[in-house]
């Protein structure tokens, strides 16, 4: 009818004359439409169309008397006409709702909205209402206070109907038949419907290319996909990895007609690697000519792909991210024989693009060692990131890990060295894990007294890479000392000493500022520590392995900010931690100059609320989140480290790791519930009073879960059976006193305390026979 939601806004703010004109126009068009609806139904004395479902029509409604919201005597001519007409079908109701809202009669609009809501119309009837109630109008209905609750309900119902229609694929065969019709009106109907279709329909149509019985219809399917538009591009690109030649060839043709020049890189390998006699090769060649005007030579293709590779290596992407900085990535799944969609961080999207282009380069020249290295490095990086950095690399037959491993140890070491040099840490982690499966102790042996590369990585600042190297060394199982062997014990202690919380460190000369920052971060789920000098901040960062990032004031002193950042970057534990420097001059101050020299350091304005912190520190928080480690992953890493520690402590041939000197960290882990059981198993092997005392303390604590207490008590017995009672006499007597005072407690507590005394007494009784034991 020519009116849109902007008219709603205009009529309320217009001058009296303009309001009169708008009002008269609305009345005229409203009368015209509703009168037309009445004329179209000459057999209906009440002006309402017959029920769409063929059931008896609703009882006639003489006017507004049935509405509690409508006035008893309506004096507005336009509203009176609408009420007299009393529409009951979706389209006239939508027109009436819009007219009432434009006239400022929310009370009557709500009556018609209630009729439309209670009508229980299906999606095919409601979805077309967007011709009257477009997205902006639906938003107004949802938020306008005077239109509630019907406005929000109706907006939700129509939006849901649109989604159902958008996703519905059941009528595709009918649409294709209309598209093949000789009648222009039927073709136009098909085109209109296709343009309303979404991704599910594009996938369903592309899947038809796999069916050879539909070959006569392929041209119509291609035309339908082109009509649907460029929003089908990304899902269709996913089909380029399909093993069905006819499907790939048809999809290539569709993409070329969509004029998406961004797919040129994806077509090059298909055009040049595939023989020109193959269906795919021919389709790719024709598509490239259609897109860029000519068929590139091998040299042109190589230069173009190298340019794209550099572009993606800089972190760029082609797809547009959503409001959460996520992009949708479509890929072919060979196992499922279909495409899959996954949302990734924009950084992951660039890694996926790098891997694809590197694979295309390798296909162009498989003898090129540089391309081979780049391909497998990128493939491992993509695989590791998309499957989860905290998950072990898949080494099953046919997997990227197994494919890379087939090239041998020396090649994987090359991949590792290249990844470290370019700071591609996910690829380095994957390569390190592969070496644990295919390597030997030669990878651990040092040269001229210097630690090997693998041993050096056991001290790397990247937490995941450090654990991968430590576990790989232990898997390779060296059984004699080697250069840097103590690094392994230190690394295990590092992972065991987790506090299991999301922690941040703040620092500023004004204590109230850093405390305020901690308050803001607390609302975001972080636990914070603070420092008032640069020295304290550096020491705190080095003592804990749990800080996800550091927030420090630009004016920090003793030492100043530039020295603080330099000290943090020089230490393995803090070399990679994201740092945000809070500055009153975030563009030109000292913090800004430091941030320009360090990719993991950012300069932000001083926040005064959570919203301002999120706004000013968006890139910084994204970096921290991207490389951050969840609490669950920290616990899982800690438990893995404790398991390895248990193996090392339980066999004397591994004494060269000198892990006993880290008893303190294992004892502290005993009191962290998630890793308590694992820590108890490790402590039973350590001949130390610290270990025994920790086990007794946990076992004797009535506030701890009974199963953990029993585990600790059993570990204590194993410890003293092997190493003797190393507790002091007052500590032993205190245990007897605790038992004597427990007689009024629950039976489980009494049993555990008695078990501890029995273990100590049994050891004393056996002492004459085991006097050679040096643990006393």
C-alpha positions in Angstrom: 0.0 0.0 0.0 3.0 2.2 -0.1 3.4 2.8 3.6 6.5 1.5 5.5 7.6 1.7 9.0 9.3 5.0 8.4 5.8 6.5 8.0 5.1 5.5 11.6 8.0 7.7 12.7 7.2 10.5 10.4 3.5 11.0 11.2 4.3 11.4 14.9 6.8 14.1 14.3 5.2 15.9 11.4 3.5 19.4 11.3 -0.3 19.6 11.7 -0.8 20.0 8.0 1.4 17.1 7.1 -0.3 15.0 9.8 -3.6 15.8 8.2 -2.4 14.8 4.8 -0.9 11.6 6.1 -4.1 10.8 8.0 -6.3 11.4 5.0 -4.1 9.3 2.8 -4.1 6.5 5.3 -7.9 6.6 5.5 -8.2 6.6 1.7 -5.9 3.7 1.2 -7.3 1.8 4.1 -10.8 2.2 2.9 -9.8 1.2 -0.6 -8.1 -1.9 0.5 -10.7 -3.2 2.9 -13.5 -2.3 0.5 -11.7 -4.3 -2.2 -11.5 -7.2 0.2 -15.2 -7.0 0.8 -16.1 -6.7 -2.9 -14.0 -9.8 -3.6 -16.3 -11.8 -1.4 -19.9 -11.0 -2.8 -21.4 -14.1 -1.1 -20.3 -13.1 2.4 -22.7 -10.7 3.9 -20.3 -9.8 6.7 -17.4 -8.8 4.4 -15.0 -11.5 5.8 -13.5 -14.1 3.4 -14.3 -17.8 3.9 -12.1 -19.8 6.3 -9.0 -20.9 4.4 -9.2 -24.4 5.8 -12.7 -25.0 4.5 -14.2 -25.1 7.9 -17.3 -23.1 8.8 -16.7 -19.4 9.0 -16.4 -17.7 12.3 -19.5 -16.1 13.7 -20.1 -12.6 12.4 -18.7 -9.8 14.5 -20.9 -6.6 14.3 -18.2 -4.3 15.4 -15.9 -3.2 18.2 -18.2 -4.3 21.0 -16.2 -7.5 21.4 -13.0 -5.6 22.0 -12.1 -4.5 25.5 -9.5 -2.1 24.0 -11.8 -0.4 21.5 -14.1 2.5 22.6 -17.8 1.9 22.8 -18.6 4.7 20.4 -15.9 5.1 17.7 -15.8 8.6 16.1 -12.7 8.2 13.9 -14.0 7.4 10.4 -10.9 5.3 9.4 -11.0 3.2 12.5 -14.7 2.8 12.3 -14.4 1.4 8.8 -11.7 -1.0 9.9 -13.8 -2.2 12.8 -16.9 -2.6 10.6 -14.9 -4.6 8.1 -13.6 -6.8 10.9 -10.9 -8.6 8.8 -10.1 -12.2 9.9 -7.5 -13.3 7.3 -3.7 -12.6 7.6 -3.2 -10.1 4.7 -6.1 -7.8 5.6 -5.3 -8.0 9.3 -1.7 -7.0 8.6 -2.9 -4.0 6.6 -5.3 -3.0 9.4 -2.6 -3.3 12.0 -0.3 -1.1 10.0 -3.0 1.5 9.4 -3.9 1.6 13.1 -0.3 2.1 14.2 0.2 4.9 11.6 -2.9 6.6 13.0 -1.6 6.3 16.6 -4.5 3.9 17.6 -2.4 1.3 19.4 -5.6 0.1 21.2 -7.3 -1.0 18.0 -4.0 -2.3 16.6 -3.7 -4.6 19.5 -7.2 -6.0 18.9 -6.3 -6.9 15.3 -3.0 -8.3 16.4 -4.8 -10.5 18.9 -7.0 -11.8 16.1 -4.0 -12.6 14.0 -2.2 -14.3 16.9 -5.2 -16.4 17.9 -5.8 -17.4 14.2 -3.1 -20.1 14.4 -2.2 -19.5 10.8 0.7 -21.5 9.3 4.0 -20.3 8.0 2.9 -20.2 4.4 0.2 -17.6 5.4 2.3 -15.6 7.8 5.6 -15.3 6.0 4.2 -13.2 3.1 3.1 -10.6 5.6 6.5 -9.1 5.4 5.3 -7.3 2.3 3.2 -5.2 4.7 5.0 -5.6 8.0 8.7 -5.5 7.0 11.7 -6.0 9.3 11.6 -2.4 10.6 7.9 -2.5 11.4 8.3 -5.9 13.2 11.0 -4.3 15.3 8.7 -1.4 16.2 5.9 -3.8 17.1 8.3 -5.7 19.4 9.5 -2.7 21.3 6.7 -0.2 21.3 5.4 -0.1 24.9 1.8 0.7 23.9 1.6 -2.3 21.6 2.5 -4.9 24.3 2.1 -7.8 24.8 0.6 -8.5 21.4 3.3 -6.6 19.5 6.1 -8.7 20.8 4.1 -11.9 20.3 3.1 -11.1 16.8 6.6 -10.0 15.8 8.0 -13.3 17.1 5.4 -15.4 15.3 6.0 -13.8 12.0 9.8 -14.0 12.3 9.5 -17.7 13.1 7.3 -18.2 10.1 9.8 -16.4 7.9 12.6 -18.7 9.2 10.4 -21.7 8.5 9.8 -20.6 4.9 13.4 -19.6 4.5 14.5 -23.1 5.6 11.8 -25.2 4.0 13.1 -27.4 1.2 9.9 -29.5 0.7 8.7 -27.5 -2.3 11.9 -27.4 -4.3 10.6 -29.9 -6.9 7.5 -27.8 -7.4 9.6 -24.6 -7.8 11.9 -26.3 -10.3 8.8 -27.4 -12.3 7.5 -23.8 -12.3 10.9 -22.6 -13.4 10.8 -25.0 -16.4 7.4 -23.8 -17.4 6.8 -22.0 -20.7 4.5 -19.5 -18.9 6.3 -16.3 -17.8 3.9 -15.9 -14.9 4.9 -19.3 -13.5 8.6 -18.6 -14.0 8.3 -15.3 -12.2 6.5 -17.1 -9.3 9.4 -19.6 -9.1 12.0 -16.8 -9.2 10.2 -14.8 -6.4 10.1 -17.9 -4.2 13.8 -18.8 -4.9 14.9 -15.4 -3.9 13.3 -16.0 -0.5 15.0 -19.3 0.0 18.0 -19.7 2.2 21.1 -21.9 2.7 19.2 -25.2 3.3 17.6 -24.9 -0.1 21.0 -24.1 -1.7 22.5 -27.3 -0.1 19.5 -29.4 -1.1 19.8 -28.2 -4.7 23.6 -28.8 -4.8 23.1 -32.3 -3.4 20.9 -33.1 -6.5 24.0 -32.9 -8.7 25.1 -36.3 -7.1 22.0 -38.0 -8.6 22.6 -39.2 -12.2 18.9 -39.7 -12.7 18.4 -35.9 -12.5 21.0 -35.1 -15.2 18.3 -33.8 -17.5 17.4 -31.3 -14.8 20.9 -30.1 -14.0 20.5 -26.9 -16.1 17.4 -25.9 -14.2 19.1 -26.6 -10.9 22.0 -24.4 -11.9 19.7 -21.6 -12.9 17.8 -21.9 -9.6 21.1 -21.6 -7.6 22.1 -18.5 -9.7 18.7 -16.9 -9.1 19.1 -17.5 -5.3 22.0 -15.1 -5.4 25.5 -14.6 -4.0 24.5 -15.6 -0.4 24.8 -19.2 -1.7 28.5 -18.7 -2.5 30.1 -19.9 0.7 28.1 -23.1 1.0 28.8 -23.9 -2.7 32.5 -23.4 -2.3 32.4 -26.2 0.3 31.4 -28.6 -2.5 34.7 -28.1 -4.3 36.1 -30.7 -2.1 33.5 -33.3 -3.1 34.6 -36.6 -4.7 31.6 -36.5 -7.2 32.9 -35.0 -10.4 29.5 -34.1 -11.8 28.6 -32.3 -8.6 31.9 -30.3 -8.5 31.6 -29.4 -12.2 28.1 -28.1 -11.9 28.9 -26.2 -8.7 31.9 -24.6 -10.4 29.6 -23.4 -13.3 27.1 -21.9 -10.8 29.9 -20.0 -9.0 31.2 -18.6 -12.2 27.8 -17.2 -13.1 27.5 -15.7 -9.7 30.5 -13.6 -10.8 32.4 -14.2 -7.6 36.0 -13.5 -8.6 37.1 -14.4 -5.0 36.7 -18.1 -5.9 39.4 -17.8 -8.6 42.1 -19.2 -6.3 39.9 -22.1 -5.4 39.4 -22.9 -9.2 43.1 -22.7 -10.2 44.1 -26.1 -8.9 41.0 -27.7 -10.4 41.7 -26.1 -13.8 45.5 -26.7 -14.0 45.9 -30.0 -12.0 42.9 -31.8 -13.5 43.3 -33.0 -17.1 41.4 -30.9 -19.7 39.5 -34.0 -20.7 37.9 -34.4 -17.3 34.6 -32.9 -16.5 36.0 -30.9 -13.5 39.0 -29.7 -15.5 36.8 -28.4 -18.3 34.3 -26.7 -16.0 37.1 -25.0 -14.0 38.7 -23.7 -17.2 35.5 -22.3 -18.6 34.7 -20.7 -15.2 38.1 -19.0 -15.0 37.7 -17.6 -18.6 34.3 -16.4 -17.6 35.6 -14.7 -14.4 38.9 -13.3 -15.4 38.8 -13.3 -19.2 41.5 -15.9 -19.9 43.0 -19.1 -18.7 46.1 -18.4 -16.5 49.4 -20.2 -17.2 51.0 -22.3 -14.6 53.4 -19.4 -13.8 50.5 -17.0 -13.5 48.6 -19.3 -11.3 51.6 -19.8 -9.0 52.3 -16.1 -8.7 48.6 -15.4 -8.0 48.5 -18.2 -5.3 51.6 -16.9 -3.6 50.1 -13.4 -3.5 46.9 -14.9 -1.9 49.0 -16.9 0.5 50.9 -13.8 1.7 47.5 -12.0 2.1 46.1 -14.7 4.3 49.3 -15.1 6.3 48.9 -11.5 7.4 45.6 -12.5 9.0 43.3 -11.3 6.3 40.1 -13.1 5.3 37.6 -12.8 2.4 34.4 -13.6 4.4 32.6 -10.9 6.4 32.6 -11.6 10.1 29.5 -11.3 12.2 29.0 -9.1 15.2 30.9 -11.6 17.3 33.9 -11.6 15.0 33.0 -15.1 13.8 33.0 -16.4 10.3 31.1 -19.4 8.8 33.4 -21.9 7.2 31.9 -24.5 4.8 33.9 -27.7 4.1 33.3 -31.0 2.5 33.2 -34.0 4.9 34.3 -37.1 3.1 33.0 -39.4 5.8 29.5 -37.9 5.8 29.6 -37.2 2.0 28.2 -33.7 2.6 29.2 -30.3 3.5 29.5 -29.0 7.1 29.5 -25.5 8.5 31.4 -24.4 11.6 31.8 -20.9 13.0 35.3 -19.8 13.8 37.2 -16.8 15.1 38.4 -14.6 12.2 42.0 -15.6 13.0 41.1 -19.3 12.5 39.4 -18.3 9.2 42.7 -17.0 7.9 44.5 -20.2 9.0 42.0 -22.2 7.0 42.5 -20.0 3.9 46.3 -20.3 4.3 46.0 -24.1 4.4 43.8 -24.2 1.3 46.1 -22.0 -0.8 49.2 -23.8 0.4 47.6 -27.1 -0.7 46.8 -25.6 -4.1 50.4 -24.5 -4.5 51.7 -27.9 -3.6 49.4 -29.5 -6.2 50.8 -27.2 -8.8 54.4 -28.2 -8.1 54.6 -31.4 -5.9 58.4 -31.5 -6.3 58.9 -28.0 -4.7 60.2 -28.6 -1.2 59.2 -25.1 0.0 55.6 -25.8 -1.1 55.6 -29.2 0.6 56.8 -27.7 3.8 54.3 -24.9 3.7 51.5 -27.3 2.8 52.0 -29.7 5.7 52.8 -26.9 8.2 49.5 -25.2 7.2 47.6 -28.4 7.2 48.7 -29.4 10.7 48.0 -25.9 11.9 44.5 -25.9 10.5 43.8 -29.4 11.8 45.1 -28.6 15.3 43.1 -25.4 15.6 39.8 -26.6 14.2 39.8 -29.9 16.1 40.8 -28.2 19.4 44.2 -27.2 20.6 43.5 -29.1 23.8 42.8 -32.3 21.9 45.5 -34.8 20.8 46.3 -34.8 17.1 44.4 -37.5 15.2 46.8 -40.0 13.8 44.3 -42.5 12.3 44.9 -43.8 8.8 44.1 -41.1 6.2 44.2 -38.3 8.8 46.4 -35.1 8.1 48.6 -36.2 11.0 49.2 -39.7 9.5 49.7 -38.1 6.1 52.4 -35.7 7.5 54.1 -38.5 9.5 54.5 -40.6 6.4 57.2 -38.1 5.3 59.5 -39.2 8.1 61.1 -37.8 11.2 63.5 -35.4 9.5 60.7 -33.7 7.6 58.6 -33.3 10.7 61.6 -31.8 12.5 61.8 -29.3 9.6 58.1 -28.5 10.0 58.7 -28.0 13.8 61.7 -25.6 13.2 59.8 -23.7 10.5 56.8 -23.3 12.7 58.8 -22.1 15.7 60.7 -19.6 13.5 57.4 -18.1 12.2 55.7 -18.4 15.6 53.0 -20.8 14.1 52.6 -22.5 17.5 49.6 -24.8 16.6 51.6 -26.3 13.8 54.6 -26.7 16.2 52.4 -28.4 18.7 51.1 -30.8 16.1 54.6 -31.6 14.8 55.8 -32.2 18.4 53.0 -34.6 19.0 53.9 -36.5 15.8 57.5 -36.8 16.9 56.2 -38.5 20.1 54.7 -41.2 17.9 57.4 -41.7 15.2 60.6 -40.4 16.9 63.3 -42.0 19.0 65.5 -41.0 21.9 67.9 -39.4 19.4 65.6 -36.4 19.4 66.3 -36.0 23.2 70.1 -36.4 23.1 72.0 -33.1 23.2 74.9 -31.9 21.1 78.1 -30.7 22.7 76.4 -30.6 26.1 73.6 -28.4 24.8 69.9 -29.4 25.1 68.3 -30.6 21.9 65.5 -28.6 20.2 62.8 -30.8 21.8 64.3 -30.4 25.3 64.5 -26.6 24.8 60.8 -26.5 23.9 60.0 -28.1 27.3 60.7 -24.6 28.6 58.8 -22.7 25.9 56.5 -19.8 27.0 53.6 -21.2 25.0 51.8 -23.4 27.6 50.4 -26.0 25.2 53.6 -26.3 23.2 55.6 -26.7 26.4 53.3 -29.6 27.6 53.5 -31.3 24.2 57.3 -31.2 24.2 57.4 -32.5 27.8 55.0 -35.4 27.0 56.9 -36.2 23.8 60.2 -36.6 25.7 58.5 -38.8 28.3 56.9 -40.9 25.5 60.3 -41.4 23.8 61.4 -42.8 27.2 65.1 -41.9 27.7 66.4 -43.9 30.6 69.7 -42.0 31.3 70.5 -38.4 32.0 70.6 -36.0 29.0 71.4 -32.3 28.6 68.5 -30.4 30.1 66.8 -33.4 31.7 65.9 -31.3 34.8 63.8 -29.1 32.4 61.3 -32.0 32.3 60.8 -32.1 36.1 60.5 -28.3 36.1 57.9 -28.4 33.4 55.8 -31.0 35.2 55.9 -28.9 38.3 54.8 -25.9 36.3 51.7 -27.6 35.1 50.9 -29.2 38.5 51.0 -25.8 40.2 47.7 -24.6 38.7 45.2 -22.8 40.9 42.3 -23.8 38.6 40.8 -20.3 38.2 40.7 -17.6 35.5 43.1 -15.1 36.9 44.4 -11.7 35.8 47.1 -9.5 37.2 46.7 -5.7 37.6 49.2 -3.1 38.6 49.2 0.6 39.1 50.9 3.1 41.4 47.4 4.0 42.7 46.1 1.0 44.4 42.5 2.1 44.1 42.8 2.1 40.3 44.0 -1.5 40.1 41.4 -2.6 42.6 38.7 -0.9 40.5 40.0 -2.8 37.4 39.8 -6.0 39.4 36.2 -5.2 40.2 35.3 -4.7 36.5 37.1 -7.9 35.5 35.3 -9.7 38.3 32.0 -8.9 36.6 33.5 -10.7 33.5 34.3 -13.9 35.4 38.0 -13.3 36.3 39.7 -13.4 39.7 42.4 -10.7 40.1 45.6 -10.0 42.0 47.2 -6.6 42.1 50.6 -5.0 42.5 51.6 -1.4 43.2 55.2 -1.5 41.8 56.6 -2.8 38.6 58.9 -5.2 40.6 56.0 -6.7 42.5 54.0 -7.1 39.3 56.9 -9.0 37.5 57.5 -11.3 40.5 53.7 -12.0 40.8 53.5 -12.9 37.1 56.5 -15.2 37.4 55.2 -17.0 40.5 51.8 -18.1 39.0 51.1 -20.0 35.8 47.4 -19.1 35.9 47.3 -15.4 34.7 45.5 -15.1 31.4 46.6 -11.5 30.9 48.0 -8.4 32.6 46.4 -5.0 33.0 49.0 -2.4 34.1 49.0 1.4 34.4 51.3 3.4 32.2 52.6 5.3 35.2 53.8 2.2 37.1 57.2 2.7 38.7 60.1 0.7 40.3 60.8 -0.1 37.5 58.9 2.0 34.9 56.5 0.5 32.3 59.0 0.0 29.5 61.3 -2.1 31.8 58.3 -4.0 33.2 57.3 -5.1 29.7 60.9 -6.0 28.8 61.3 -8.1 31.9 58.0 -9.9 31.3 58.9 -10.7 27.7 62.4 -12.0 28.7 61.0 -14.8 30.9 59.5 -18.1 29.5 56.5 -18.0 31.7 55.4 -14.5 30.6 56.9 -14.1 27.2 53.5 -14.6 25.4 51.1 -13.3 28.0 48.9 -10.5 26.6 49.5 -7.1 28.3 47.2 -4.1 28.3 48.8 -0.8 29.2 46.2 1.6 30.6 47.0 5.2 29.5 45.5 8.6 29.6 47.0 9.1 26.1 46.5 5.7 24.4 47.4 7.1 20.9 50.7 8.9 21.6 51.9 8.0 25.1 54.7 5.7 26.2 52.2 2.7 26.3 51.3 3.3 22.6 55.0 3.3 21.6 55.6 0.0 23.4 52.5 -1.6 21.9 53.8 -0.7 18.4 56.8 -2.9 19.0 55.0 -5.9 20.5 52.1 -7.8 19.0 50.9 -9.1 22.3 51.0 -5.7 24.1 48.1 -3.2 23.7 47.5 0.4 24.9 43.9 1.2 26.0 42.1 4.1 27.5 41.3 4.0 31.2 38.0 2.1 31.7 35.2 3.4 33.9 32.7 0.5 33.4 32.5 -3.0 32.0 31.1 -1.6 28.8 33.9 0.9 28.4 36.5 -1.9 29.1 34.9 -4.1 26.5 34.8 -1.2 24.0 38.4 0.1 24.6 40.0 -3.3 25.1 38.2 -5.3 22.4 41.2 -6.3 20.4 43.2 -7.0 23.5 40.5 -9.2 25.0 40.1 -11.1 21.7 43.8 -11.8 21.8 43.7 -13.0 25.4 40.7 -15.2 24.6 42.2 -16.6 21.4 45.3 -17.9 23.1 43.7 -18.3 26.5 43.3 -21.6 28.3 40.1 -22.5 30.1 39.9 -23.6 33.7 38.9 -27.1 32.6 41.9 -27.3 30.3 44.2 -26.2 33.0 42.9 -28.9 35.3 43.3 -31.5 32.5 46.9 -30.4 31.8 47.7 -30.5 35.5 46.2 -34.0 35.9 48.2 -35.2 32.9 51.4 -33.8 34.4 50.7 -35.5 37.7 50.2 -38.8 35.9 53.6 -38.5 34.3 55.1 -37.4 37.6 53.6 -40.6 39.2 55.4 -42.7 36.5 58.7 -40.9 37.0 58.5 -41.1 40.8 57.5 -44.7 40.8 60.6 -46.0 39.0 64.2 -45.4 40.2 65.6 -45.4 36.7 64.0 -41.9 36.2 65.8 -40.3 39.2 67.8 -38.1 36.9 64.6 -36.0 36.4 65.0 -34.9 40.1 61.3 -34.5 40.5 61.3 -35.0 44.3 62.5 -31.4 44.7 59.0 -30.3 43.5 57.2 -32.1 46.2 55.7 -28.8 47.4 53.7 -28.3 44.2 52.3 -31.9 44.2 51.4 -31.5 47.9 49.5 -28.3 47.2 47.7 -30.0 44.3 46.4 -32.6 46.8 44.0 -29.9 48.1 42.6 -29.0 44.7 39.5 -31.3 44.3 39.8 -31.8 40.6 43.3 -33.2 40.8 43.4 -34.4 44.3 43.2 -38.2 43.6 46.0 -38.0 41.0 48.2 -36.0 43.4 47.7 -38.6 46.1 48.9 -41.3 43.8 52.1 -39.3 43.1 52.8 -38.5 46.7 52.8 -42.1 47.8 56.1 -42.5 45.9 57.9 -39.5 47.5 60.1 -40.2 50.6 59.4 -36.8 52.2 57.7 -35.7 55.5 56.0 -32.9 53.4 54.3 -35.6 51.3 53.3 -37.7 54.3 52.0 -34.7 56.3 49.9 -33.5 53.3 48.3 -37.0 52.9 47.5 -37.2 56.6 46.0 -33.7 56.6 43.7 -34.4 53.8 42.7 -37.8 55.1 41.9 -36.4 58.5 39.8 -33.5 57.3 36.1 -34.2 57.9 35.0 -31.5 55.5 36.5 -33.3 52.5 34.6 -35.8 50.3 35.0 -39.3 51.9 36.3 -40.9 48.7 39.2 -38.4 48.5 40.0 -39.0 52.2 40.1 -42.7 51.7 42.4 -42.3 48.6 44.7 -40.1 50.7 44.8 -42.6 53.6 45.7 -45.5 51.3 48.4 -43.4 49.6 49.8 -42.5 53.1 49.9 -46.2 54.0 51.8 -47.0 50.7 54.2 -44.2 51.4 55.2 -45.3 54.9 55.3 -48.9 53.9 58.0 -47.9 51.3 59.8 -45.1 53.1 59.0 -45.4 56.8 57.2 -42.9 59.1 58.9 -39.5 58.4 56.5 -37.5 60.5 57.9 -35.9 63.6 57.0 -37.3 67.0 54.6 -34.4 67.9 52.9 -34.9 64.5 52.4 -38.7 65.3 51.1 -37.9 68.8 48.7 -35.3 67.3 47.3 -38.0 65.1 46.6 -40.2 68.2 45.0 -37.3 69.9 42.8 -36.6 66.9 41.6 -40.2 66.9 40.8 -40.1 70.6 38.8 -37.0 70.1 36.9 -38.4 67.2 34.9 -41.1 69.0 31.8 -38.9 68.8 32.1 -38.4 65.0 30.7 -40.4 62.1 31.9 -44.0 61.6 33.6 -43.2 58.3 35.9 -40.5 59.9 36.7 -42.9 62.8 37.6 -45.7 60.4 39.9 -43.5 58.4 41.7 -42.1 61.5 42.1 -45.6 62.8 43.4 -46.8 59.4 46.1 -44.1 59.6 47.2 -45.2 63.1 47.2 -48.8 62.0 49.4 -48.0 59.1 51.9 -46.2 61.3 51.8 -48.9 64.0 52.3 -51.7 61.4 55.4 -49.9 60.1 56.8 -49.7 63.6 56.1 -53.4 64.2 57.9 -54.3 60.9 60.8 -52.0 61.6 63.3 -54.6 63.0 62.9 -56.6 59.9 63.3 -53.6 57.6 66.1 -51.8 59.4 67.9 -51.4 56.1 65.3 -49.0 55.0 67.0 -45.6 54.8 63.8 -43.6 54.9 63.6 -43.4 58.7 
